[in-house]
Amino acid sequence: MTISALEAVSALTSGASVAPTGYVPGTDSIDPSRAASSSGAFGNVLTGAVNNLQGLQNTSNELAVKAVTGDLDDIHDYTIAATEAKVTLELTAAIRNKAVDAFTEIMRMQA
């Protein structure tokens, strides 16, 4: 399983350079050193990650249907796709929770 999405997120926060892998669509042309200053770059990364999550879930659902109907040759393909979708969903939820926590903390500091 690739963890390129995690590497891309950590590169955006640490300023390290990560070679583009195409795992998160739309992020291969983003320069991590300019990501904070360019308008909408972080939003593009998040949009690409959500689109990637939807694609993984669709693939997992298609393979599940093939497994149930007996059209799937190797059940491991479904298991891998389902696990990738699950881990990506957990990562997306964790990032969302951290963003909400950060927003709440900022609002608390302003009060």
C-alpha positions as CSV (number, residue, x, y, z in Angstrom):
1,M,0.0,0.0,0.0
2,T,1.3,3.4,-0.9
3,I,1.3,6.3,1.6
4,S,2.0,9.0,-0.9
5,A,-0.9,11.1,0.4
6,L,0.6,11.1,3.9
7,E,4.0,12.1,2.4
8,A,2.3,14.9,0.5
9,V,0.6,16.3,3.6
10,S,3.7,16.1,5.7
11,A,5.7,17.8,2.9
12,L,3.2,20.7,2.9
13,T,3.6,21.1,6.6
14,S,7.4,20.5,6.9
15,G,8.6,22.1,3.7
16,A,10.3,18.9,2.6
17,S,10.4,18.0,-1.0
18,V,8.5,14.9,-2.1
19,A,8.7,13.5,-5.6
20,P,5.2,13.5,-7.3
21,T,3.6,10.1,-7.4
22,G,0.2,10.9,-8.9
23,Y,-1.4,9.2,-5.9
24,V,-3.3,12.4,-5.0
25,P,-4.6,13.9,-8.3
26,G,-3.7,17.5,-9.0
27,T,-0.8,17.6,-6.6
28,D,2.1,16.7,-9.0
29,S,2.7,20.3,-10.0
30,I,2.6,21.8,-6.5
31,D,5.9,23.1,-5.1
32,P,5.7,22.5,-1.3
33,S,7.9,25.6,-0.6
34,R,5.3,27.8,-2.3
35,A,2.2,25.9,-1.1
36,A,1.6,28.2,1.8
37,S,1.9,31.4,-0.2
38,S,0.0,30.4,-3.3
39,S,-3.7,31.0,-3.1
40,G,-5.9,27.9,-3.2
41,A,-3.0,25.4,-3.3
42,F,-3.9,23.8,-0.1
43,G,-7.5,23.7,-1.1
44,N,-6.5,22.0,-4.4
45,V,-4.6,19.3,-2.4
46,L,-7.7,18.7,-0.2
47,T,-10.0,18.6,-3.2
48,G,-7.7,16.1,-4.9
49,A,-7.5,14.0,-1.8
50,V,-11.3,13.9,-1.5
51,N,-11.6,13.0,-5.2
52,N,-9.1,10.2,-4.7
53,L,-11.1,8.9,-1.7
54,Q,-14.2,8.8,-3.9
55,G,-12.4,6.9,-6.6
56,L,-11.0,4.4,-4.1
57,Q,-14.5,3.9,-2.6
58,N,-16.0,3.4,-6.1
59,T,-13.3,0.8,-7.0
60,S,-13.9,-1.0,-3.7
61,N,-17.7,-1.1,-4.3
62,E,-17.3,-2.3,-7.9
63,L,-14.9,-5.1,-6.7
64,A,-17.4,-6.0,-3.9
65,V,-20.2,-6.5,-6.5
66,K,-17.9,-8.6,-8.7
67,A,-16.9,-10.7,-5.6
68,V,-20.5,-11.4,-4.7
69,T,-21.5,-12.2,-8.3
70,G,-18.5,-14.5,-8.7
71,D,-16.9,-12.4,-11.5
72,L,-13.8,-11.6,-9.5
73,D,-10.9,-13.9,-10.2
74,D,-8.8,-12.9,-7.1
75,I,-10.5,-11.9,-3.9
76,H,-7.3,-10.2,-2.7
77,D,-7.9,-7.4,-5.2
78,Y,-11.1,-6.6,-3.3
79,T,-9.5,-6.9,0.1
80,I,-6.7,-4.5,-0.9
81,A,-9.1,-2.0,-2.5
82,A,-11.4,-2.0,0.6
83,T,-8.4,-1.6,2.9
84,E,-7.0,1.3,0.9
85,A,-10.5,3.0,0.9
86,K,-10.8,2.5,4.7
87,V,-7.3,3.9,5.5
88,T,-7.8,6.9,3.2
89,L,-11.2,7.6,4.8
90,E,-9.6,7.4,8.2
91,L,-6.9,9.8,7.1
92,T,-9.4,12.2,5.7
93,A,-11.5,12.2,8.9
94,A,-8.4,12.7,11.0
95,I,-7.3,15.7,8.9
96,R,-10.9,17.1,9.1
97,N,-10.9,16.7,12.9
98,K,-7.5,18.4,13.2
99,A,-8.7,21.3,11.1
100,V,-11.9,21.7,13.2
101,D,-9.8,21.6,16.4
102,A,-7.4,24.2,15.0
103,F,-10.4,26.4,14.0
104,T,-11.9,26.0,17.5
105,E,-8.6,26.9,19.1
106,I,-8.3,30.0,17.0
107,M,-11.8,31.1,17.8
108,R,-11.2,30.5,21.5
109,M,-8.0,32.7,21.4
110,Q,-10.0,35.5,19.9
111,A,-12.7,35.5,22.6
